[in-house]
Amino acid sequence: MRIKCCGITRPADARYAESAGAHAIGVVVFSGGVSRRMVTPARAREIFDAVGPFTATVAVSHTKSEEELQAILALKPSAIQISHPFVFDEDPGIAVIRVIRRGDPLPYDCNAVIVDDSHGQGNAFDLSYAQEVVQHSKIPVILAGGLTPENVADAIRQVHPYAVDVATGIETAPGIKDHKKITAFIAAARSA
């Protein structure tokens, strides 16, 4: 099971998540005030630089601005995770993960989809919708929304996603990661 620790705001938390076995770390940039975990592009670069070359770096954004999208691409993360339906006239040179929620059409102009009705707010995912997306998608599906060390194994067994994504479930406060929770989350996800 692939695991992304998201909403990272400190390089030390990124290093810890990587050492605990996370496959990817996510950093929120240009969220339009939607996220309490948002960092500046300069801080995002510091966090991305804190991990090694085999850990994916994901720039997460709810921006609708083409200019801000270009600033995110300039950070050269491994992937971008976006909720706005940007159209790319040419290959952006990195993986594109599109955030979808119930009622959204299943996109195929991306490398993966993330099922997250709460858009990073930590609200529980909709089990039947997540199962439906996994069943019908021809691209990898990432499960997010309300995942914790206590429920991630059951979620994986019920949904069978390509990967899981956690932010709120491994925090002591928005953007402040609890290293014990990171370790417990990764162990529970692997046990499934």
Secondary structure, 3 states (H helix, E strand, C coil): CEEEECCCCCHHHHHHHHHHCCCEEEEECCCCCCCCCECCHHHHHHHHHCCCCCCEEEEEECCCCHHHHHHHHHCCCCEEEECCCCCCCCCCCCEEEEEECCCCCCCCCCCEEEECCCCCCCCCCCHHHHHHHHHHCCCCEEEECCCCCCCHHHHHHHHCCCEEEECHHHEEECCEECHHHHHHHHHHHHHC
